[in-house]
Structure formats: structure tokens, C-alpha cells
Amino acid sequence: MTYDPRQRDRADLEFGFTPTHSAMTQFVTPDGVMTDAGLRHGLDIDLARTLYRDMARARRVDQEAFSLQRQGELGLWLQSWGQEAAQVGSIHALAEDDYVFPSYREHAAALARGIEPAELLTQWRGATHAGWDPEKYKFHYYALVLGTQTLHATGYAMGCRLDGGDSVVATYFGDGAASQGDVSEAFNWAAARSLPVLFICQNNQWAISTPTDLQYSAPIHQRAAGFGLRSFHVDGNDALAVHEVTRTAAELVRKGHGPALVEAVTFRMAGHSTSDDPNRYRDAAEFDAWETRDPLRRLRLVLEKNGTTAQYFHDLDAELDELAVEVRAACRAITAPDLDSVFENAYADPHPGVIAERASRRTYLDAMKAGV
């Protein structure tokens, strides 16, 4: 499909939403006040409660996982603290059969997709490469190689195009990954072939210890537009705005108007990982400033102003306490699978070489047991 700028104009008019390369969409201020854009859009209180609950669950799992790592139960953990709205708001805007390619920090998105905490933790405990069935959740394994998942998503989208249908392929990445060549290649190929890819960038301000102002001179959404993507710029700590912007972008992609990018501006409150000390390169004042923009606090204020009772939050706190107990127990119960399972996951279909290697291993183990 060739790019036709008139088609883009028609699409923007059809959806009543004109993407911009400068203004950032925001529905709720950090103080919990609905903006003019938010008031025009209206408040879906049931959606707001769902988003809040999923963000709260993700943060509690995140906190428990951090503690478990410090106790030696996990080898490593990368927190999503502060980025819950960017993940939960966007994942709920996708259809259930839209396939997702995450990076390595999308815990909130994974949990909202239905992945169990134990399935999430097993990789970080060192038991398995990944703990969930990607086809069951339409959520691929974590990609630890920076930016590579954007190419995976683009290739998968080409297959979707060949198979027909209207599914969107979404991929998450960060501002640091946006400096990798893989991401630029994915932008270019997706745009050139008008593939149904939705790129979701969580700009958390830091590529490990490198701030965004030392990574590039133009915002990510402007750079994506240069490749021919329709780009959107949203307050990534505003779950309601993220949801609506992502929903709009996904529907444009779904209707065949080419790939799009959502840049959600957020902040990584913790270190890059549990082996990183952000105090060595980040000013405490920056942390304090972003703490006032906390996504959970912001949405809670909206809920409280719109009839959500104290009992709702009390019940949720009790649910989170139970979740914490379950997470700790589930983590400690994780054991490494039998090595035989490695052969089952090497190829999608049976492979003669793998079958032979598996048989050889079994022969060797039988000989060892027999004392040969």
C-alpha cells in the first residue's frame, strides 16, 4: 500500500482527532483536575476504576518483586514504578487479539493482559527463559536486547497483512531504545509497507544514566513522523489520556491507515534495574518533581471527586495485601523445569536434529542410572 497524504487527512477527519507534533494530550492534571480536553471527552467511571485497580496491582507486584530480589529470591528485577499509567492505559485500549511485543519492563501491561505474577517472575528467578504462553495472552516474551522487539513486531505485522484480518501489532520500547538502529529500521519498514504496527514509546527520561537531552535533539514523536508514521504525544502519567490516545491511534492503524506511534511522557522512579543506583547520576529534585505527578495519586483524586467511596479503596487495599502474600509464596515455589523441556521449545514444529539430541540425552541419563 503506497502512502497517500490525502488518505491521512481523510483519516484524521474521520476520527475527529488531529495528531500534533508539539502539544501533549492531557485529560487530568497532576492535581486531579480534569482539563478542557478531559471534560470534552467525558469520564467513564467504570474504566477509570479498572485502570486504577490494575495500576495499583502492578505497583504492589513491583514492590514485592523488588523486595524479593533484595532477599536473594530473584536474580534481577526491572521496576515499572511510575510508568503504570503508560502501560495500563495503553494495553486496555487494544483488542484482546492484538499481539503485543514488549521490551523488559512491561510488568503492568503483562498483568493487565492476564499474565500471572508467578509467570512474570520465573524469568527473573532464572528458572526459565520466559514463564508464559505468548499465544495464550497474545503477549510475546520479554526482549532483553534493546529495541529488537520493534523489528519482531514489524515482521509479525507483515505476516498479519498476508493472512488478512484487522489485528494491530503493538510494541513497547523506551526512549533509550529509540536511539538504536533497530527502532529506526522498524519505523522505516513499517511506514514504507504501511504495516499495521502501533509503536508505543514510554519516554521515562533516562536511558540508564543518559538523560533524553543528551540522546537526541528532536522528540521521538517528531522523529517518527519523519519516517512517515502518524505520531501522538501524550502525558504518560495520565491513564485516561493514554487510553484514549492509544485507542484512537490503534483504530487508525486497524482501518489500514498505516503505522502510528504514541509517545507517552513518563518517568522511571526507580533505577534502571536492581543493580543500578540512580542517585549516582540523577538529582533528587528531579525525583521529587515527578513524584508530584504520580499516576496513581492523580487518578485516585479523580475517582474520589466523582463518587468513589472510601470503602472501595479500603477493599482494594485488602485485595493488594492478599496479592502480596500470593506473590511471595508463588515466587518461592518456582523451580527450574526438567531440562527435557528445552527440546520442546527449540522449534515450533518437530525437528530431526532436536529429536536426535533429545534421544541421545535420554540414552545418556539411562546409562548413568544403570551405572554404565
C-alpha positions in Angstrom: 0.0 0.0 0.0 1.6 3.3 -1.0 1.4 6.3 1.2 -1.2 8.9 0.2 -1.2 12.1 2.3 -4.8 12.7 1.3 -5.7 9.4 2.9 -4.1 10.7 6.1 -6.2 13.9 6.0 -9.4 11.9 5.5 -8.5 9.6 8.3 -7.9 12.4 10.7 -11.2 14.0 9.9 -13.0 10.6 10.2 -11.7 10.1 13.7 -12.1 13.7 14.7 -8.6 13.7 16.3 -5.8 15.5 14.7 -2.4 14.4 15.9 0.1 17.1 16.7 3.9 17.2 16.8 4.1 19.6 19.7 1.2 19.8 22.1 0.9 17.0 24.6 -2.6 15.5 25.2 -3.6 15.6 28.9 -7.0 14.8 30.4 -6.2 15.2 34.1 -3.7 17.5 35.7 -1.3 16.2 38.4 -3.7 17.7 41.0 -6.5 15.6 39.7 -8.4 18.3 37.9 -10.0 17.5 34.5 -8.6 19.6 31.7 -10.8 21.1 29.0 -9.8 18.1 26.7 -10.8 15.7 29.5 -14.1 17.4 30.1 -14.9 17.3 26.4 -14.1 13.6 26.2 -16.0 12.8 29.4 -15.3 10.4 32.2 -16.1 6.7 32.1 -16.0 6.0 35.8 -16.0 2.2 35.3 -13.0 2.4 33.0 -11.3 4.8 35.5 -11.7 2.3 38.3 -10.5 -0.6 36.2 -7.4 1.4 35.2 -6.7 2.4 38.8 -7.1 -1.2 40.1 -4.7 -2.6 37.5 -2.2 0.1 38.2 -2.4 -0.5 42.0 -2.0 -4.2 41.5 1.0 -3.7 39.2 2.7 -1.4 41.7 2.2 -3.9 44.5 3.7 -6.7 42.5 6.5 -4.4 41.6 7.2 -3.6 45.2 7.1 -7.2 46.2 9.4 -8.3 43.4 11.9 -5.6 44.4 11.9 -6.9 48.0 12.3 -10.5 46.8 15.3 -9.5 44.7 16.9 -7.9 47.7 16.2 -11.1 49.7 18.0 -13.1 47.1 14.9 -14.8 45.7 15.2 -13.1 42.3 18.4 -12.6 40.4 17.4 -9.3 38.9 14.3 -7.1 38.6 13.5 -4.0 36.5 10.8 -1.9 38.2 7.9 -0.3 36.3 7.3 2.1 39.2 6.0 5.4 37.8 5.1 4.0 34.4 1.9 2.2 35.3 -0.4 4.7 33.6 1.5 4.5 30.3 1.3 0.7 30.3 -2.2 0.0 31.8 -3.9 2.9 29.9 -2.4 1.7 26.6 -2.9 -2.1 27.0 -6.6 -1.6 27.8 -7.0 0.4 24.6 -6.0 -2.6 22.5 -8.2 -5.5 21.4 -7.7 -8.9 23.1 -6.4 -10.4 19.8 -3.9 -7.6 19.1 -0.5 -9.1 19.5 1.9 -7.3 21.8 5.7 -7.3 21.7 7.1 -5.9 25.0 10.6 -4.9 26.0 11.5 -6.0 29.5 9.8 -3.6 31.9 6.1 -4.0 30.8 5.0 -5.7 34.0 1.9 -3.6 34.4 0.8 -4.3 30.8 1.6 -8.0 31.3 -0.5 -8.3 34.4 -3.4 -6.4 32.8 -3.3 -8.9 29.9 -3.9 -11.7 32.5 -0.4 -13.0 32.9 0.0 -14.3 36.5 2.7 -12.9 38.8 4.4 -16.4 39.0 4.6 -16.5 35.2 6.1 -13.0 35.3 8.7 -13.8 38.0 10.1 -17.1 36.8 12.4 -15.5 34.2 13.9 -13.2 36.8 14.3 -16.1 39.2 16.4 -17.7 36.5 14.2 -20.8 36.2 13.1 -20.4 32.5 13.6 -18.1 29.5 10.0 -16.9 29.9 7.1 -18.0 32.0 4.0 -17.7 29.9 2.5 -18.9 26.7 2.7 -16.0 24.2 -0.1 -17.3 22.1 -2.5 -17.6 25.1 -2.1 -14.0 26.1 -1.1 -12.6 22.6 1.8 -11.1 24.6 5.3 -12.1 23.4 8.3 -13.0 25.7 10.3 -10.1 27.0 13.0 -8.8 24.7 16.3 -8.1 26.6 18.2 -7.0 23.5 17.5 -3.3 23.3 15.0 -2.4 20.6 14.9 -5.7 18.8 11.2 -6.3 19.6 10.3 -3.4 17.3 11.7 -5.4 14.4 9.9 -8.6 15.6 6.7 -6.7 15.7 7.2 -5.3 12.2 7.9 -8.8 10.8 4.9 -10.2 12.6 2.7 -7.4 11.1 3.9 -8.4 7.7 2.6 -11.9 8.3 -0.7 -10.5 9.6 -1.1 -8.5 6.5 -0.6 -11.6 4.4 -3.1 -13.5 6.5 -5.7 -10.8 6.3 -7.8 -9.6 9.2 -7.7 -6.3 11.1 -5.4 -7.1 14.1 -3.0 -4.4 15.3 0.5 -5.4 16.3 1.7 -3.3 19.2 5.2 -2.9 20.5 6.6 -1.2 23.6 10.0 0.4 23.9 11.7 3.2 25.8 13.5 6.4 24.9 16.9 4.7 25.1 15.9 2.0 22.6 14.7 4.8 20.3 18.4 5.6 19.8 19.1 2.1 18.5 19.2 1.5 14.7 16.7 -1.4 15.1 14.0 1.1 16.0 14.7 3.4 13.1 14.7 0.4 10.7 11.3 -0.8 12.2 9.9 2.7 11.7 11.0 2.9 8.1 10.0 -0.6 7.1 6.5 -0.3 8.8 5.9 3.0 7.1 7.2 2.0 3.7 5.0 -1.0 3.6 2.1 0.6 5.5 2.1 -2.2 8.1 -0.4 -2.4 11.0 2.1 -1.6 13.7 1.4 0.6 16.7 4.7 1.7 18.3 4.3 2.7 22.0 7.3 4.6 23.4 7.4 5.1 27.2 9.7 8.1 27.4 10.9 7.7 31.0 13.6 10.4 30.6 16.6 8.2 31.2 18.4 5.6 29.1 20.1 4.0 32.1 22.3 7.0 33.1 21.9 9.1 29.9 19.1 11.8 30.0 17.0 12.4 27.0 18.5 15.8 26.3 21.9 14.1 25.6 20.3 11.4 23.4 18.7 13.5 20.7 17.7 17.0 19.8 14.2 16.3 18.5 11.3 14.5 20.4 10.7 10.9 19.5 7.2 11.6 18.1 8.7 14.2 15.7 11.4 11.7 14.6 8.7 9.0 14.0 6.7 11.5 11.9 9.8 12.0 9.7 9.7 8.3 8.8 6.0 8.7 7.7 4.3 7.5 10.9 1.3 9.2 12.3 2.5 10.3 15.7 0.8 11.2 19.0 2.2 12.9 22.1 0.5 12.2 25.5 1.1 12.7 29.2 2.2 9.2 30.1 1.2 9.6 33.8 -2.4 10.3 32.8 -4.0 6.9 32.4 -7.3 8.3 30.9 -5.5 10.3 28.3 -3.1 7.4 27.4 -6.1 5.2 27.0 -8.0 7.5 24.6 -4.9 8.4 22.5 -3.9 4.8 22.2 -7.4 3.8 21.3 -7.5 6.4 18.6 -4.1 5.5 17.2 -5.0 1.8 17.2 -8.2 2.3 15.3 -6.4 4.3 12.6 -3.9 1.5 12.3 -6.7 -1.1 12.3 -8.5 0.6 9.5 -5.5 0.4 7.2 -4.1 3.9 7.5 -0.6 2.7 8.2 1.6 2.5 11.3 1.4 5.0 14.2 3.4 6.0 17.2 2.3 7.0 20.7 5.0 8.8 22.8 3.9 8.7 26.4 6.0 11.0 28.5 6.6 9.4 31.9 9.4 8.9 34.5 11.3 5.9 35.8 11.1 6.4 39.5 13.5 3.6 40.4 16.8 2.7 39.0 17.2 1.1 35.6 17.3 -2.2 37.4 18.0 -3.5 40.9 21.7 -3.4 40.0 21.6 0.3 39.3 21.9 3.2 41.7 20.1 6.3 40.1 21.4 8.5 42.9 24.8 8.5 41.2 23.5 10.3 38.1 20.1 11.8 38.9 19.3 14.8 41.0 16.9 14.1 43.9 15.0 17.3 43.0 14.0 15.6 39.7 12.6 12.6 41.5 10.7 14.9 43.9 9.2 16.9 41.0 8.0 13.7 39.2 6.7 12.3 42.5 4.1 15.0 42.5 2.9 13.7 39.1 2.3 10.2 40.4 -0.2 8.4 38.1 -2.0 6.5 40.9 -2.4 9.6 43.1 -3.7 11.5 40.1 -6.4 9.0 39.1 -7.4 8.4 42.7 -8.2 12.1 43.1 -10.4 11.9 40.0 -12.2 8.9 41.4 -12.7 10.5 44.8 -14.2 13.6 43.2 -16.6 11.5 41.2 -18.3 9.4 43.8 -15.9 6.6 44.5 -16.2 5.8 48.3 -13.5 5.2 50.8 -14.8 1.6 51.1 -13.7 1.0 47.5 -10.1 1.9 48.3 -10.3 0.0 51.6 -11.4 -3.1 49.8 -8.7 -2.7 47.2 -6.0 -2.3 49.9 -7.1 -5.6 51.4 -7.0 -7.2 47.9 -3.5 -5.9 47.4 -2.3 -7.3 50.8 -3.6 -10.7 49.7 -1.9 -10.3 46.4 1.4 -9.6 48.1 1.2 -12.8 50.1 0.4 -14.7 46.9 3.4 -13.2 45.1 5.9 -14.1 47.8 4.6 -17.6 48.0 4.5 -18.0 44.3 8.0 -16.7 43.8 9.5 -19.1 46.4 7.6 -22.0 44.8 9.2 -21.5 41.4 11.6 -24.3 40.4 13.5 -24.9 37.3 11.8 -27.2 34.8 13.3 -30.5 33.7 16.0 -29.9 31.1 14.0 -32.1 28.8 11.6 -29.3 28.2 14.3 -27.3 26.4 13.9 -29.6 23.4 10.2 -28.9 23.3 10.7 -25.2 22.8 13.6 -25.1 20.3 11.4 -25.2 17.2 7.7 -24.6 16.6 7.5 -28.0 14.7 9.4 -31.2 15.4 12.9 -31.1 14.1 15.0 -34.2 13.3 18.2 -32.8 14.8 16.5 -31.8 18.1 14.7 -35.2 18.3 18.0 -37.0 17.9 19.7 -34.8 20.6 16.8 -35.4 23.0 17.1 -39.2 22.4 20.8 -39.1 22.9 20.4 -37.2 26.2 17.9 -39.8 27.5 20.2 -42.6 26.5 23.0 -41.0 28.4 20.8 -40.5 31.5 19.6 -44.1 31.4 23.2 -45.3 31.2 24.2 -43.1 34.2 21.3 -44.6 36.2 22.4 -48.1 35.3 26.0 -47.3 36.3 27.4 -48.0 32.8 
